[in-house]
Amino acid sequence: MIDLALVMLPTPHLQNPLAFLNLGIMYVAAAADASGFDVELVDMRDGINLDLIPRAKFVGLSATSDQIAMAKFVSRSVSSRTIIGGPHAFHRPDDCLGVFDTVVVGEAEYVIREILLEQLDDLVVPDRILDLDHVAFPAYDMLPKDRCFSDAMFTGEKYGTGPLTASIMASRGCPFDCAFCGIMYRKVVRRSPFNVGREVEWLMSLGVTHFRFGDDNFTLKRSWSMAVADEMRRLGAKWKCITRADLLDADLCETLAQDGCKEVSIGMESGSQEVLDLVRKGITTDNIRVAIQNIRSAKMISKVNIITGLPGETERSFTETQNLLLETKPDKWVLNHFCPFPGCPIEKDPEAYGVIIEEKDLSKYTQFPSMSLHSISGESEPQDPMMLIQRHWRMMKWLTENLPPSSQPV
């Protein structure tokens, strides 16, 4: 019998189930292994299969809200003691108590040892990890290479396949207060550029040359992002990152491109300034225009994330988003539909945003729903769930026709 089996659950509605790893689980696996425990990763991204779980004293899981029903099924199906962490446990620990033996509300790397030694209570609220350089690198060596690294991650699922790519988190947290986002921590904690370089060097020794930074705002601290970029250039790595439209000037884009960055993704969300202001995005449509221009002028690929169904959405805002997309012509796009995930300001106070949450079944909570989970109230143009989801699919059709996906050089 091993000490700990850590289960990676399927991500609902993901076209390629192996496109992304659960880095949280990978970090906990490395931390438990470094503490001397016998650990095994159980990769169920293809689908739930209880036969894959070995005999273990503990079974650990991490879940978003749309994964929590699967996590509960696993917990009820095994005889081991069970541990749950991740975004859902962070925002809704009450929904997890009684189903799992231990509920971790926060980062688990520094408390997993005490949990496995049964020295902690059912509800564990760890202190924030402030020195990420002492956290062991994710346990990439515990999975076969073809399940560790993705050939769809660098290009994006709609844009074909490309080189094997690894995910990296160089920082944790986001200081912004977008109303649609249920971020776990506002305070940003960063790894040192040297530490990031060490991980990249190790991954390159495993045969990976391309990397995706999953940080919420890679360019939030200019000096740090430039130092990390310099490490990537020194190692000869190719990479992409995510940031905000108001954190990308022309000089910074030129530096990122020279240091091997091939693609920058920004949260456009909407082309309506009224909607952006209502959801407290903190950017202007001019920021979006300038950011896309700066990215493309530096000969990097520009990618935008768009969200339908946000508070304040109307036919007018829908058209404003289309017009801004036609004007800026980003190279790539991702279209999501707003979901009132637990922890986001809209979910906490929907009335303040003119939103009515219609669906309480968390297993249906996803950014790619078949039906809208909310409605938008208001005297001028109320929107019921059917109207919102129909508009979403109209936007998808329009994007496919006007900004058709095509392969990009990597």
Secondary structure, 3 states (H helix, E strand, C coil): CEEEEEEECCCCCCCCCCCCCCHHHHHHHHHHHHCCCCEEEEECCCCCCHHHCCCEEEEEEECCHHHHHHHHHHHHHCCCEEEEECHHHHHCHHHHECCECEEECCCCCCCHHHHHCCCCCCEECCCCCCCHHHCCCCCHHHCCHHHHCECCCCCCHHHCCCCCEEEECCEECCCCCCCCCCCCCCCCEECCHHHHHHHHHHHHHCCCCEEEECCCCCCCCHHHHHHHHHHHHHHCCEEEEEECHHHCCHHHHHHHHHCCEEEEEEEEECCCHHHHHHCCCCCCHHHHHHHHHHHHHCCCEEEEEEEECCCCCCHHHHHHHHHHHHHHCCCEEEEEECCCCCCCHHHHCHHHHCEEECCCCHHHCCCCCCCCCEEECCCCCCECHHHHHHHHHHHHHHHHHHCCCCCCCC
